[in-house]
């Protein structure tokens, strides 16, 4: 199934926190893994336990893209972060999920 991927404004700001090369890696992975089958769990995509951030996570190496799937075919990217050991960093700040 084909999905339309949109960023919420705060996720755009999260992405802008990274260098251009990192942004390209993240955006390429979003295009590859979320525009099709965003609602199917895989090695890279998984549904999360209930949390205040997002219901789904896309893993791209050490980067994490948190998203939700709205009714129909809309994927909303809610946050973009970086995993360092057991810490999730969004815009350089540690976040608990």
N, C-alpha and C positions, 0 to 999 in steps of 0.2 A: 504494500500500500504506500502511496506517495503522500508525504506530509509537507506542509508549508511551515518553515521554521522562522520564528520571529524572536527578536531580543527585546526584553523589557529594558527601559532606560538604565536601571542600575547594573544590568548584565553588560550593557555597552561600556559602562564605566569600568567594570571589572576587567573586560577584555583590553581596554585602553591602558590598563596598568602594565601590560606586558610589552616587550619589544616587538617590532614588526615581524621578525622571524618566528617568534612564539605565537603571535596572533595568526600567522598563516597556517602553522601546524594545527592550531585549534579550529580555525574556520574550515580547513580542508577536511578534518575529521568530522565536524558537524555536518558538512555537506554529504560526506560518505556514509555516516552511520545514523543520522537522524532524519534525513530526507526520505529514507525508505525504511520501513519496519522499526520505527522509533518505539513502538509498543511491544516489541518482542525482546525478551531477555536473551542476552548472549554473554560472551566473555567480557565484552566492553560495556554493555548496557545492562543495568539491573534496577529493579524496583527496590526502593529503600523502605525501611520501617518508617512508620509515621514520625515526622520531624518537622520543625518550623521552616526548613529551607526549601525542600522540593520532594516530590514523590519518586523521581527517577534520577539516575546518575549515569553519565557517559564517562568512561575512563580513557584517557589519552596519555599513556605513559604516566608521568607525575601530575598531569593536569586533570581537572575534574570539571565537567559541565553538568549543572543541575537544571533539570527541566520538568515541565508538566505537559501532559497531553490533554488538550481541551476537547470537548465533544466534536466529532468530525475529524478533520485532518490538520488541525493546528497544533504545532509544538511551540511552546513558549519557553525560551531559555531564561531562567531566573537568576542564575549566578554562574560565574566562572572562577575557579580557584586552583590552587596548587597543593599537592599533598607532599609533605616533608615528614618522613617517618610516620608517626601517628598523629601529626598535626595537619589540619586543613587551614590553609591561609587564603584569605580573600582580600585582595588589595593590601597584602602584607600583614593583615591582622588575623590572629588565630580565632577560629570559629569552632564551636562544638555543635555536632549534629547527632 
